[in-house]
Amino acid sequence: MAAVFLTACAENTAVNNEPDETERRVVAETESEDYLLRAVSEQALYEEDDEVKVRVKLMYTGSDESKEIRGDDSPFQISWSNIDQNISWTPRVQDSASSIVLEANEWYEEVYTAAEAADGTDESESFFADLQTEQRFPAGEYELEVDAEFLPVNSENGELAEEWISASLVFEVER
């Protein structure tokens, strides 16, 4: 009888071993004076048919209420690598000058998927065909390198001073 009671108690107090959302993510973060750069892969391990999503974020953490930054269309320069196939590429970016206002302690964010990654050079036709037509990453281990390069505008005198921050993360797509 005692054995039945102990078994019943053990079943009622079982711990849920499912990973929560934060355990499945991969986060790379770099801080530089008044700026914080963060790259987040929604998962460390994707199935081949999953949509790979990487969020790249920039936050102004200084004492002003906001900070204007100038640069290309995006403050981020992204480089992708498929480590297994030794293929690296950098998507084309528009070189139009733009200005972004970063509110203090609020994230500016861009999301990257296979569609954005596919806009690269044709080093391997079949690899890029999967990215472009299938809108998915082929199986393999990937590294994403993010450079945030921009010109913050000094609010007192309007001068520009270059900022550069870098972060990288690794995720995997399996068959």
N, C-alpha and C positions, 0 to 999 in steps of 0.2 A: 504494500500500500504506500509506503514512504517513497519508493522508487517512482510510482505514478505521480505523486505530488511534486517531486523534484523536476520531473520531466515537464509537467504542465507549467511550472513556474519558469523554467528555462525558455519555453516556447513563447510565453507572454512577454519576456524581457529581451527578446532577440533584437539585435542592433541592425538597422538598415545599412547594408554595405554599398549601396548605390552611391557613386560619387556625386557631390552637388555641382552646380554650374561652375563655381569658382575653382574646383579641383580639376576640371577638364580643360581650363583655359591655359594658354601660355602667354606670359606677360614679360615684356622687356621694357625697362624704364631707365631714363637718363635725365639727370637734373643738371642744369647749367645756370648759375646765378639766378636770374629771374624767370627761367623757363623750365618746363617739365615736358619731356617727350616720352610718349608711351605707345608701344605697339602691342596689340592684343590679337592672338589667334583664338577664335572661339573654341577650338579643340586642339589638343596635342596630337591626336590620332583621328584621322578622318577615314571613312570608308570611301572607296573610289567613286561612288555615285553621290556622295555628300557634296553640298555646296561649301567650298572653302571660303571663309570670310575672315579678313584681317582688318581690324580697325586701327587707324593711326591717328594719334591725338596730340595736340599741343596746347599747353596751358601757360598763361602768363601768371606768375606768382609774386610779382613785385608790389611795391607800395602804391602805385597809381591805380585809379579806378579802372583804367583800360590802357592798352598799348597798341598803337598802329604799327603794323609791320608791312614792309613792301618787298616785292620779289616777283617771281614768275607766277603763273596762274595758281599754283599750289606751293605752299612752303615746303612740301615734301618731295624728295627725289627717292624713288623706290628702285631697288635692284633685287631681282629674284634669282635663285640658283636651284637647279635640281641637282643635288649632291651626287646621287647615284649615277646619273647619265653625264655628269660634268658639263651641264648646259647652264649658262648664265645669260641673263638678258636684262635690259633696262627699258621699260616702256617709254615710248615717245611722250614728251610733255610739250604743251604749247608754251612758247616763250613770250607770251604777252604779259606785260607788266601789270601788276594788280596790287591792290591794297586791301588788307584785312585788319579789322579791329578786334583784338582779343580782349574780352572782358576779364577782369582780374578773377582768378580762381574758377574759371569756367572753361570747359574743354572746347576747342575747335577740333572737329573730327572729319575724317574722310574714310570711306569703306572701300576696300579692294577685294575683288573676286576674280575668277578666271577671265571674265570679260575684260577687266582692266589690265590684267597681267598679259593677255594675249597680244596686246599692242606693242610687240617687240620686234626684234630682228629675226630673220629666218635662218637660224643656225642648224635647226633640225626640223625638216618639214613635217614629219609625222607627229612629233612632239607638239609643235605649234598648231597643227591641224586639230588635235584634241582640245587645246585651249580655245581656239577660235570657233570651231564648229560644234563641238560637244559641250562647250562652256564648263569644262571640268579640268582639274589637274590630274594628269596621269599618275599612276602609282609611283611612289618614291619618297625620298626625304628632301625637304625643301628648306632653304634659308631665305629669309627676307631681311634685307638691310635697308634701313630708313635713315636718310639724312634730312634734317630740317635746316635749311639754309635760307636766311632772310635778313632784312635790314630793318631793325627797330627804329622808329622815329623818336628822337629825343623831344619830349614835350616842351622843354624849356627853350631850346634854340632851333629845333627842327632839323638838327644834324642826324645823319644816318651812321650807324655803326654795325658792322656785320656780326651776325650770330650764327654759329654752326653747332648742331647737336646730332649725335648719331646713336642708333640702337639697332639691335638685330635679334631675331628669334628664329627658332627651328620648329617645324611641324612635319608630320608624316601622313602620307596618303597610302592606304594599303588596298590590295585587291580583295 
